[in-house]
Amino acid sequence: EKRPALRERLKEIDGKVFLFDAKDIGKGFYLHIKDADIRLIPHIAVAPDVTMRGDFDVLFELLLGSVDPDTVFFSRRLEITGDTAAAIHFKNILAAAQ
């Protein structure tokens, strides 16, 4: 079960859709934050609130928490567009979940 603090933090970005676009393999997937849960979905009918674009290995390491999001962003290995406040909040949730 998720830690209560994590569930509370997810509620702050409830309804947000994140697109993770792996540009090197031409594939993407969506994370939909709903009801304090993270749902992985292959396709969605709405535009994402946040797009995170980079090579597959960068996106994978980002989600695993094995790479610092700020480092890959400022080294231009990760591009973030859309709702930057939601992106920063999600990045902080990932960091706290390690």
Residue pairs with C-beta under 8 A, 6 or more apart in sequence:
2 36
2 37
5 96
6 93
6 96
6 97
7 36
8 36
9 89
9 92
9 93
9 96
10 33
10 36
10 37
10 38
10 93
11 36
12 89
13 33
13 86
13 89
13 90
13 93
14 33
14 34
14 35
14 36
15 33
15 34
16 32
16 33
16 49
16 50
16 83
16 86
16 90
17 30
17 31
17 32
17 33
17 44
17 46
17 47
17 48
17 49
17 50
18 30
18 31
18 32
18 33
18 48
18 49
18 50
18 51
18 52
18 86
18 87
18 90
19 28
19 29
19 30
19 48
19 50
19 51
19 52
20 28
20 29
20 30
20 31
20 52
20 59
20 63
21 28
21 51
21 52
21 53
21 54
21 59
22 28
22 54
22 55
22 56
22 59
23 53
23 54
23 55
24 55
24 56
25 56
27 56
29 40
29 41
29 42
30 40
30 41
30 42
30 43
30 44
30 48
31 38
31 39
31 40
31 41
32 38
32 39
32 41
32 44
33 39
33 90
48 82
49 82
49 83
49 86
50 80
50 81
50 82
50 83
50 84
50 86
50 87
50 90
51 79
51 80
51 81
51 82
52 59
52 62
52 78
52 79
52 80
52 87
53 78
53 79
53 80
53 81
54 62
54 72
54 77
54 78
54 79
55 77
58 67
58 72
58 77
58 78
59 78
61 67
61 72
62 69
62 72
62 78
62 94
63 94
65 94
65 95
65 97
65 98
69 78
69 91
69 94
69 95
70 91
72 78
73 79
73 80
80 87
